[in-house]
Amino acid sequence: MAEMIQSQTNMNPRQTPSIRMFIPIALLFGIVGWAGLVYLFIETTPYVGPRWLFFLFWFFALTGSALPIVAFLHRRFPASKLVPLEVITRQAVWVGFYGCILAWLQIGRVVTFSLALFLAAGFVLIEWFIRLREKSEWKP
């Protein structure tokens, strides 16, 4: 029975999920994000409300754009046999969060190349620690 379900889904639980699984949510996030940014740039003035909407739409646009790229990189360069769906999604969210932080720092003219590198290294280190903890958990 389990083999029949396995063959019907065409997905090996020991492999990274297919890139096609991420396309619908990536399109949704990308379209909402990029269309929202276009609307903000054309139709609004930069007051407080539209500024926060900019960060929201920028986050959606970057996350939606990074999701298929992160999924492709995990399929192309596998570090292990299985990379869960949640890990790929979380790493794409890190990209969106990193882009929002850089945009926020740029408003105050604080961001520098070295600061951007240190932030990126910090996010990579946090993700590495999270993955290390996930791999060390005992699964019966």
Backbone as numpy.savetxt, mean C-alpha at the origin, in Angstrom:
# Nx Ny Nz CAx CAy CAz Cx Cy Cz
-12.48 -33.75 -1.10 -13.30 -32.56 -1.10 -12.44 -31.31 -1.10
-11.43 -31.28 -0.24 -10.56 -30.11 -0.16 -9.77 -29.92 -1.45
-9.42 -31.05 -2.10 -8.67 -30.93 -3.36 -9.56 -30.37 -4.46
-10.85 -30.70 -4.43 -11.76 -30.18 -5.42 -11.95 -28.67 -5.23
-12.08 -28.24 -4.00 -12.20 -26.80 -3.73 -10.92 -26.10 -4.12
-9.79 -26.74 -3.83 -8.48 -26.17 -4.18 -8.36 -26.00 -5.69
-8.76 -26.99 -6.46 -8.64 -26.89 -7.91 -9.62 -25.88 -8.49
-10.78 -25.71 -7.83 -11.75 -24.75 -8.33 -11.29 -23.31 -8.11
-10.63 -23.05 -7.02 -10.20 -21.69 -6.76 -8.93 -21.33 -7.52
-8.20 -22.34 -8.02 -6.97 -22.10 -8.77 -5.96 -21.28 -7.99
-5.94 -21.44 -6.70 -4.98 -20.69 -5.89 -4.33 -21.64 -4.92
-3.04 -21.71 -4.97 -2.28 -22.54 -4.06 -2.09 -21.78 -2.76
-2.48 -22.35 -1.62 -2.33 -21.61 -0.37 -0.88 -21.43 0.03
0.03 -22.08 -0.65 1.44 -21.96 -0.34 2.13 -20.91 -1.21
1.37 -20.18 -2.02 1.94 -19.16 -2.88 1.34 -17.80 -2.57
2.04 -16.79 -3.02 1.56 -15.43 -2.87 0.31 -15.24 -3.71
-0.68 -14.48 -3.24 -1.89 -14.26 -4.02 -1.59 -13.63 -5.38
-2.44 -13.91 -6.34 -2.28 -13.39 -7.69 -2.49 -11.88 -7.72
-1.87 -11.26 -8.69 -2.01 -9.81 -8.85 -3.45 -9.46 -9.22
-4.12 -10.35 -9.92 -5.51 -10.09 -10.32 -6.45 -9.92 -9.14
-6.09 -10.49 -8.00 -6.93 -10.32 -6.82 -6.94 -8.87 -6.33
-5.88 -8.14 -6.61 -5.74 -6.77 -6.11 -6.25 -5.72 -7.08
-6.53 -6.10 -8.30 -6.91 -5.12 -9.32 -8.21 -4.38 -8.97
-9.29 -5.05 -8.51 -10.52 -4.28 -8.23 -10.34 -3.22 -7.14
-9.71 -3.58 -6.04 -9.54 -2.59 -4.97 -8.53 -1.53 -5.37
-7.52 -1.91 -6.15 -6.55 -0.92 -6.62 -7.22 0.08 -7.57
-8.10 -0.41 -8.44 -8.83 0.49 -9.33 -9.76 1.40 -8.54
-10.44 0.84 -7.56 -11.34 1.66 -6.74 -10.57 2.75 -6.01
-9.51 2.38 -5.33 -8.70 3.37 -4.61 -8.08 4.36 -5.57
-7.54 3.87 -6.68 -6.89 4.76 -7.64 -7.84 5.76 -8.27
-9.00 5.29 -8.68 -9.96 6.19 -9.33 -10.48 7.22 -8.34
-10.84 6.77 -7.13 -11.31 7.72 -6.11 -10.22 8.73 -5.78
-9.00 8.24 -5.59 -7.91 9.13 -5.21 -7.53 10.13 -6.29
-7.28 9.63 -7.49 -6.83 10.54 -8.56 -7.95 11.47 -9.01
-9.19 10.96 -9.09 -10.32 11.83 -9.47 -10.57 12.88 -8.38
-10.45 12.50 -7.14 -10.60 13.47 -6.05 -9.52 14.54 -6.08
-8.29 14.15 -6.40 -7.22 15.14 -6.50 -7.46 16.11 -7.66
-7.91 15.58 -8.78 -8.20 16.45 -9.93 -9.31 17.42 -9.56
-10.35 16.93 -8.90 -11.43 17.81 -8.47 -10.92 18.89 -7.52
-10.11 18.50 -6.56 -9.59 19.47 -5.60 -8.74 20.54 -6.28
-7.90 20.13 -7.20 -7.01 21.09 -7.87 -7.78 22.04 -8.77
-8.87 21.58 -9.37 -9.61 22.41 -10.31 -10.68 23.26 -9.63
-11.40 22.69 -8.68 -12.62 23.32 -8.17 -12.53 23.95 -6.79
-11.46 23.78 -6.04 -11.46 24.28 -4.67 -10.31 25.24 -4.43
-10.43 25.95 -3.33 -9.34 26.82 -2.88 -8.67 26.16 -1.68
-7.40 26.42 -1.45 -6.66 25.67 -0.42 -6.93 26.14 1.01
-8.12 25.91 1.48 -8.44 26.17 2.88 -8.26 24.89 3.68
-8.69 24.89 4.93 -8.43 23.76 5.81 -9.15 22.50 5.35
-10.43 22.59 5.02 -11.19 21.41 4.61 -10.61 20.73 3.37
-10.43 21.48 2.27 -9.83 20.86 1.10 -8.40 20.37 1.32
-7.70 20.97 2.25 -6.34 20.49 2.53 -6.38 19.10 3.13
-7.30 18.85 4.05 -7.42 17.52 4.62 -7.96 16.53 3.59
-8.86 17.01 2.73 -9.31 16.14 1.64 -8.17 15.80 0.70
-7.24 16.73 0.50 -6.06 16.44 -0.32 -5.29 15.26 0.26
-5.07 15.27 1.57 -4.33 14.16 2.19 -5.08 12.84 2.05
-6.39 12.86 2.21 -7.19 11.65 2.06 -7.11 11.12 0.63
-7.33 12.00 -0.35 -7.28 11.56 -1.74 -5.86 11.17 -2.16
-4.86 11.85 -1.64 -3.47 11.51 -1.94 -3.15 10.11 -1.38
-3.64 9.82 -0.18 -3.45 8.50 0.42 -4.11 7.43 -0.45
-5.36 7.66 -0.86 -6.05 6.69 -1.71 -5.33 6.50 -3.04
-4.88 7.59 -3.64 -4.22 7.50 -4.94 -2.91 6.72 -4.83
-2.11 7.02 -3.83 -0.83 6.32 -3.68 -1.02 4.86 -3.30
-1.96 4.59 -2.41 -2.20 3.20 -2.01 -2.75 2.39 -3.18
-3.69 2.95 -3.91 -4.24 2.25 -5.07 -3.22 2.03 -6.17
-2.32 2.98 -6.34 -1.28 2.82 -7.36 -0.19 1.84 -6.92
0.07 1.78 -5.62 1.14 0.91 -5.13 0.70 -0.53 -4.95
-0.59 -0.77 -4.81 -1.07 -2.12 -4.52 -0.69 -3.14 -5.60
-0.94 -2.90 -6.88 -0.52 -3.90 -7.87 1.00 -3.99 -8.00
1.70 -2.90 -7.76 3.16 -2.92 -7.87 3.76 -3.77 -6.75
3.26 -3.60 -5.53 3.74 -4.40 -4.41 3.40 -5.87 -4.62
2.20 -6.15 -5.11 1.81 -7.54 -5.38 2.71 -8.15 -6.46
3.01 -7.38 -7.49 3.89 -7.87 -8.54 5.29 -8.15 -8.00
5.81 -7.25 -7.18 7.16 -7.45 -6.64 7.23 -8.69 -5.75
6.16 -8.95 -5.00 6.15 -10.15 -4.17 6.04 -11.41 -5.01
5.34 -11.35 -6.13 5.26 -12.51 -7.02 6.57 -12.72 -7.77
7.21 -11.63 -8.16 8.42 -11.73 -8.97 9.65 -12.08 -8.15
9.77 -11.53 -6.95 10.92 -11.76 -6.09 10.44 -12.33 -4.76
10.08 -13.61 -4.72 9.51 -14.16 -3.48 10.59 -14.35 -2.41
10.35 -13.78 -1.24 11.24 -13.97 -0.11 10.90 -15.29 0.59
9.66 -15.67 0.55 9.22 -16.94 1.10 8.12 -17.47 0.18
7.69 -18.68 0.45 6.66 -19.28 -0.40 5.31 -18.61 -0.24
5.03 -18.11 0.94 3.71 -17.56 1.19 3.81 -16.15 1.74
3.23 -15.21 1.03 3.08 -13.85 1.52 1.58 -13.59 1.61
1.06 -13.44 2.81 -0.40 -13.28 2.96 -0.93 -12.01 2.30
-2.19 -12.05 2.03 -2.90 -10.92 1.44 -2.76 -9.67 2.30
-2.80 -9.84 3.61 -2.72 -8.71 4.53 -1.37 -8.01 4.46
-0.31 -8.76 4.21 1.03 -8.17 4.15 1.15 -7.27 2.93
0.65 -7.73 1.81 0.72 -6.93 0.59 -0.11 -5.66 0.74
-1.28 -5.80 1.31 -2.13 -4.63 1.54 -1.47 -3.65 2.51
-0.89 -4.17 3.60 -0.25 -3.31 4.58 0.94 -2.56 3.97
1.70 -3.21 3.12 2.85 -2.55 2.51 2.41 -1.46 1.54
1.30 -1.67 0.84 0.78 -0.61 -0.02 0.26 0.56 0.80
-0.33 0.26 1.96 -0.78 1.33 2.85 0.42 2.11 3.38
1.53 1.42 3.65 2.75 2.13 4.08 3.19 3.13 3.02
3.09 2.76 1.75 3.47 3.67 0.67 2.58 4.91 0.69
1.27 4.71 0.83 0.36 5.85 0.90 0.62 6.73 2.12
0.89 6.11 3.25 1.17 6.86 4.47 2.47 7.64 4.35
3.47 7.02 3.75 4.76 7.69 3.54 4.60 8.91 2.62
3.83 8.75 1.56 3.58 9.88 0.66 2.83 11.01 1.33
1.88 10.68 2.19 1.14 11.72 2.93 2.04 12.44 3.91
2.90 11.72 4.58 3.82 12.38 5.52 4.77 13.31 4.77
5.27 12.86 3.63 6.16 13.74 2.85 5.42 14.98 2.35
4.17 14.83 1.93 3.39 15.99 1.48 3.12 16.94 2.64
2.83 16.40 3.81 2.58 17.23 4.98 3.85 17.99 5.38
4.98 17.32 5.35 6.24 17.99 5.67 6.60 19.04 4.62
6.21 18.80 3.38 6.51 19.76 2.31 5.71 21.04 2.48
4.53 20.97 3.06 3.74 22.18 3.28 4.50 23.15 4.18
5.17 22.62 5.19 5.97 23.46 6.08 7.39 23.68 5.59
7.71 23.20 4.40 9.05 23.32 3.82 10.12 22.71 4.74
9.80 21.58 5.34 10.69 20.93 6.28 11.38 19.72 5.66
10.77 19.12 4.66 11.29 17.87 4.12 12.59 18.10 3.35
13.55 17.23 3.61 14.81 17.21 2.88 15.03 15.80 2.36
16.01 15.64 1.50 16.29 14.32 0.95 16.71 13.35 2.05
17.55 13.81 2.96 18.00 12.92 4.04 16.85 12.56 4.98
15.97 13.50 5.27 14.81 13.21 6.10 13.90 12.19 5.42
13.70 12.34 4.12 12.88 11.39 3.38 13.51 9.99 3.41
14.83 9.92 3.30 15.50 8.62 3.39 15.38 8.02 4.78
15.54 8.83 5.81 15.41 8.32 7.18 13.99 7.83 7.45
13.00 8.56 6.96 11.61 8.11 7.12 11.37 6.79 6.39
11.88 6.69 5.18 11.72 5.45 4.41 12.41 4.29 5.13
13.62 4.54 5.63 14.33 3.50 6.35 13.58 3.10 7.62
12.98 4.07 8.29 12.19 3.76 9.48 10.98 2.91 9.16
10.27 3.23 8.08 9.11 2.43 7.69 9.52 1.01 7.27
10.63 0.91 6.55 11.13 -0.41 6.15 11.49 -1.22 7.40
12.13 -0.58 8.36 12.50 -1.27 9.60 11.27 -1.71 10.39
10.26 -0.86 10.47 9.02 -1.23 11.16 8.37 -2.42 10.47
8.30 -2.38 9.13 7.70 -3.49 8.39 8.52 -4.77 8.58
9.83 -4.65 8.62 10.67 -5.82 8.82 10.40 -6.43 10.20
10.27 -5.60 11.23 9.98 -6.11 12.57 8.60 -6.77 12.62
7.63 -6.18 11.95 6.29 -6.79 11.92 6.34 -8.14 11.23
7.03 -8.24 10.09 7.15 -9.51 9.38 7.91 -10.54 10.21
8.94 -10.08 10.93 9.71 -10.99 11.78 8.82 -11.56 12.88
7.99 -10.73 13.46 7.06 -11.19 14.49 6.03 -12.15 13.92
5.52 -11.86 12.72 4.54 -12.75 12.11 5.14 -14.11 11.79
6.37 -14.13 11.35 7.01 -15.41 11.02 7.36 -16.22 12.26
7.56 -15.55 13.39 7.95 -16.28 14.59 6.77 -16.83 15.37
5.56 -16.47 15.01 4.39 -16.98 15.71 4.21 -18.47 15.43
3.84 -19.17 16.47 3.61 -20.61 16.32 2.24 -20.87 15.74
2.19 -21.64 14.67 0.93 -22.00 14.04 0.82 -23.51 14.03
-0.11 -24.07 14.81 -0.20 -25.53 14.88 -0.70 -26.15 13.58
